[in-house]
Amino acid sequence: MTIKPTPMPFAGGQLDYAEDRRTIGDIRKFLDNKKSRAVLFQNGKPAMDENGALHMVHPSDLKGTNVAQPAPVLLGIRGDQPVFAFALHESQKIVPAEAFQEMRFIAGRMKPDELAIAGRARSLFEWHHQHQFCSSCGAKSTAASAGMYSHCNSCQTDHFPRVNPVVIMLILREDECLLGRSPGWPEGAYSALAGFVSPGESMEEACVRETKEEVGIDVTNVNYVFSQPWPFPSQLMMGLICHTDQDKITLNQDELEAAKWFSKETVQAVFNKQSEAFLRPPRFTIAHHLLRYWLSQ
């Protein structure tokens, strides 16, 4: 059985970010556009309808509703349809409380385009929540350009959303791959190793360093495969494959609870649902697609 990689979850969105159309006048026109739609969030959870799709309303439906800042957030233009995002306080009547669902639980069932929209909205809301004060002077900052950045009126500094670079690597030795598990994961869950890129190092260097730190193994031949935006809260996962001729694992228990070598045959059986050697990483994760990519080689 040959498994081909699928489009990366949270990526591939069809939005034009309209970065050159964000004046106050532009935003008002977009809000008044009859085709405009808005996705709704509460505590980082998107509102879903009874069919498992994003619950969308026209921005005018939110008049009189106590929305959280920043508002409105223009995610972009989909075709000729402006798409906004609003974060709602818990005391609202637009949708029932149970409509807001944890993205990690529903991501695997969402349509790719809607998952990309929801991921972008969640990342922007989280960034604004964590950056309410100017890092230059400490004064309160305000959202600008319909949520695309924040502005400090005290020192006139603009702050733009950041993503944190993370390497996630599939470590290969002959026909085996090394997978690990973190404390608190579901029983049997294993995934590719991962770690943040530190200032002053390339993603290849981060791969070598993190692998050595976590499992005591030296790796070479680091190759980039693909990347994934990851909105928990806002990371760029850079998928790598690397190689080693070492099999002894020296586990860093501050980082991992366990790490094991799995043969390609075993991984294939897990993906074919013919083995319970470990829990297959969810389809919306880059680890899942790194393993699928390896199996297809």
Helices and strands as residue ranges (DSSP letters): H 24-32, E 37-42, E 45-46, E 56-57, G 59-62, E 67-78, E 81-88, G 97-99, H 103-106, G 107-109, H 112-130, E 141-144, E 149-152, E 158-159, E 164-173, E 176-181, E 193-196, H 203-215, E 220-230, E 235-243, E 258-263, H 264-271, H 286-296
